Structure formats: C-alpha cells, structure tokens
C-alpha cells in the first residue's frame, strides 16, 4: 500500500479525532438534559460525571507515548477508535448513572490515546514544512464530530440512546479506517523505552511548562461550557432540546477556524494568538450569561466558543510539537494533560456554582477567569517563543 499523502493524513486524522474527541468526549453536554431527566441526575452529580472523561484522559495521555511506541501508530490508532466505540455503546445501554459514568470514563481513555498517535503519524508521513498545518487541521476534526451531533439531536430528539448507538457505529468505521490506512510499523521492544531521539534542553522543558500551565487555565474555563451550556439555555433560558442541536452545529462550524491555528502562530506570534483565542472564548461565555433564553445570542456564543476552543487546542498542539521537535508523540502530552486537569477541576466547580448561584453567575465568573488567563498568557509567552524554538533538539 502506498504511503499516505499529507492531504490523506489530514483527512484520516481528522476523522479519528472527530470520533474520539467530538463524539466520545464533547457532545456529552448536549445530551445531558435528557440524561438527567431519565436517570435522575443532580447538577452536582452531572458535574462529577462530566469530569470523568477529562480524568481518564489524564491517565490515558500519560501512557499514550509509550503505548504508541509499543504498539505502533496503526495499532494505537485502532485502539483509540475502538475504545471510543466501547464507551459510546456503554453509554447508549446504561441503565443507571453508574454505568453511564463507566461509559464516559472509557470515552476519555480513547481521547487520551488518539492525539499522540496522530501526532506521531503526522511526523512519519508529512513533510516538516506542512506538519504544523496538518496537525492543526487534524485537531479541528473535533469540530466535525461536534457538528455531527446536530442532526442526531434533530432526528432522535430526546432519544439519546439511539444517538449514542449511531455514534458507536461511526467509531467502528473509524477503527477500520485506522487499521487499513495508518502507517504500519514493527512494535518497539520493551527493552527500548526511550521517547526522545535527542536530549531535551532546559529551555524546551520551560517552554512546555509555560504552555501547560496556560492550558490548565483554559481547560478550567472551557469545562463550564462543554458540560453546562445546553443545560443553561434549556433550564435557565427556556429553550428546547432541538435548539441546542443548532448550538452544537454552531460550535462545530466555528471550531473549523482552528484548522488555521498553525498559520496564526506563524503570522501573529504565540502571545497574540493565545490571547485572542481566550478572549473569544470568554466572550462566548459572557454572551450566554447575558441572556441564555435568546436563541440568536446562544448561536453566536456557540460559534465563538467553538472558534476560541479549537484555536487554543490547535495552538497548544502545534506549539508543543514545535518545542519538542525531537519527540512528536510526547510533545502534546503535557499541554493536553494540563487542559484535562483544568477541565477535571472546572466541571465539578461549575456544577456546584450552578446549583448554588445559577447559570448566569457561573458563566459570568468563568468568563472573567478566561480573561485573567489571557492576560497571564500575554506575559508568559511574550518574547519567549524564539528562545524555545532555538533550543537544540
């Protein structure tokens, strides 16, 4: 079989990420109102369950570079998509909140495995000058998965179990595509556990640490939206479930701008790109807080959130692989891990605040936090990008 072209790698990687991130991890909030009603889930419990895919992601992504080297890119990609399918079908069949939590937990594992595997695949098949663009395009596949949830909600309305069964079928197709087309390689012996092809400098570690700290703050801010935005417009704003489907379509369409994350870094620099992404995300939270019952504002909020979130995750992915150029599978691990740690903290915090203060106050506070992280990023990233990229590796 001929090696994948850059375009084919972008398409395949986007498909895998669409399943593991978009459907297995981030559409949970869209169906949460129906799940809460059928399974009698409180706001606090919903926040805890919503944190589970982020928590399992933490452990999965720590193991992902080793798994990728041990199994090879192809097997790691198949494992990621396959676990997504198992998690999704478990959610579809869950008779209680406990089994729902188990399915959500498995979905988080699939997400943690997929990004490092795709980053390694890009490193192996894509020319160096195109890797930033292809990585950002693959990362934007999350938006495609989120957008797929829109027709699912319109077709099945309150039948979230049917939607998740359909998502599981798509995950099986993604696993098959990964098996057929991802680059084949021999498994790495356990006696050769090295992740780095060259020594990692202090400047590289510091650059990655700054990036990860900012990613944690962004993850915390984003958690409120992923878990409680549909709940806010339905329970606080009085909109109906079918309207939240249009919101998620707007998130997906807005998120497609994340495909340009690599180009934004090249043109405007890391500090400005990061600040712009967080400002857009904060604006999305503020719009929802202004009037959660206004459908036009809700759509605008969703599009801005999708754009902000995908630009930022693309930013962390591209910058981390640039900084850790000698370890492409490891580069995204710490920033994506930090994003998930922030989401693990932000989800139950948002759930508690929703129960105590309501949706409007919660989204206002999280929007303010987003602006604070934007300001911090402007200071941490300014004048440091050149030093990181000059680091040996």
Steps between C-alpha positions, in 0.01 A plus 500: 500500500631845409590741783233752596523844342488807724139563394400139568671510840310818585170341396558173686631670811208742502258207483659320794508819708139578403396170659727491805474868593185634335258211556655297782595792721342834423138437397415372848373841606264514203313191619540571872153654553330186367735275695436693821127464459501127419767391751419757774840669507552811718705801389789405728494137381489619139809711563683201649403270211594775255847508657558125453605505131746776585632294794547180302657708224768604750612142559460394137708779354780435748520144368434593136862565386610164641193327353565659161862385496416156638207423268591719205299784349249274326409286801488803728259675262280191480500471881396863539205473260403157634488621860286792386254251354492298823444810711227635273303174491532472879344845534225404257407195708554649847210418736633723778726796568774256610526325162464836329808611694688185392428567134604862531823389672587262212434776248758715676760224465445489124552874479827485690642238266403667174690832494853364561439220249388749234791734579744213453329399175533857370869499591551180301313583179478881467788725383633731775373822338143370498483339844369805686217545251411130491508470881270802536264358237485163677436674831207684340343162433344538845271758343383253237401253770315767695316611186390139439309512827264762358310276256506224764308722740258617232427143389484333840396801711482360857618151395861545608555124511435469127739786431780337698441168323550679169816665633635157601447376142702795368777416748515147359545645151778727626678200653477317169640800309789527746574128456505532123683827445718612792872427445605150597810445710655240723423515870775646717665264744444567871878510530499821292271737692662826393255769394758759395730471202727772643555670839231745607633839603399707802353764268275238340374377838432857613316581179287190539432581867379853414277360228357236735421748777302714259327190360381409851341842540331475161371151582339623820329785315374276220353234731201715594399535137551139393295359787243769581437718192207287372372467856515879538295584192241233581460535877592867545399632158196289416622382159426146378736209429478538122635854529807377686573283198538817293732634770727198465499540123613858557775375734615261229495757221673760714758244602607441142697823531735300724644345185682830454666486842843423358475785250386742772809422708724562198332830415420657838726318745418275797407773750245676281349176368449366853353824634261526206376144548425548869336837444267342245421215742426745782271695271306182426443437870397861559246492216332195652491670838335814359185320389499116485147507356595701190552249219697739277740582785529129581601423140752784497637382834537144370682608183741716700564222749575250223741744337675590824531145627630348178746783438637448850524120486659530156739757646606268783541207261704686240717692748574188704614305194712798394663521843547123534600438141704195602200327660182565295290240686601646838474868407120532534480283812563759772290785351208267423540339841492843661190593300326192636616568857345845469178344369496246784513792744268727303215256439402425863571863594257614232247239617523626858468862390199422279327337795594780741490818289335409170617484140538876439734559794700188414562600140585856601764379745652259250514773233692720742739214572557461125609863468738457792664199332525701176688776683731250667574337164591833343765544767633141500519453125627841393862504383551133590396317185829561320703358787288186509530440128875550506538231764700203376302195417 
